[in-house]
């Protein structure tokens, strides 16, 4: 079938057998991210917290699949839409929801929004405000990691819109020249806010941008968590070996607007519904049930447990205090 910007690419052929515990772990994390994201959307619409929220519902496989190929000492550089990347990296739900509510118990002590949530103790770099900013920062971290000659790596996440920014190309050029230990992961959801991909680039595959900078690029089905995981395994091994970066383009789709205040009327209902049928959570769940790795009863039990965890986290966030006004000028600059 011809490949174009509106099409999921060819079905993924698994490289090898994946152990059941890995498959169940991937599924549980997909479900946890989906349920946490949906809860955050509800809380925003209820007026429970201010600012804005950038939902990643529909794109979960891109972050879960890549993060599962990482070690604890690896770093990630998330984008504004990757609040749940903190969850995948091991940050507690209580801290994540405290960040939503801008409470004093959040990692940045209530200084910013969920779009800017990072957690350095677990190697999550705080996202930058500027589009593609985290690509530059992640590249800088990778440059720092290369000097000690270890094999710790960085994964930088960004959307299709970021690939049109000048700083993106500067970062990739630098990484290619110095063979930095970094994997670039593009969640190509076909829309840069309200701008369709066809008005962003003449390319069919954004992965082709890697060629200009001297390293491999691959386009995969970003809704297939195993396709993402296998591609990430290859890319992370390359980065650890000292061979340099890889660009992974994950073709996916965000179900909702650019943010919770965007009704997304620039997209057709048919387009949205067509992509919802490719739901990364539901399709993977069905695969596991068909393989008899997951039962419907076990799935319900898993969902109930996650619901309890989320409810406890929300209660913690609601009951936590706001930062005191006297601390407004504190925790802004690095302290020596």
Secondary structure, 3 states (H helix, E strand, C coil): CCCCCCCCCCCCCCCCCCCHHHHHHHHHHHHHHHHHHHHHHHHHHCCCCCCCCCCCCCCHHHHHHHHCCCCCCCEEECCCCCHHHHHHCCCCHHHHHHHHCCECCCCCCCCCCHHHCCEHHHCEECCCCCCCHHHHHHHHHHHHHHHCCCCCCEEEEEEHHHHHCHHHHHHHHHHHHHCCCEEEEEEECCEECCEEHHHCCCCCCHHHHHHHHCCCEEEEECCCHHHHHHHHHHHHHHHHHCCCCEEEEEECCCCCCCCCCCCCCCCCHHHHHHHHCCCHHHHHHHHHHHCCCCCHHHHHHHHHHHHHHHHHHHHHHHHCCECCHHHCCCCCCCCC
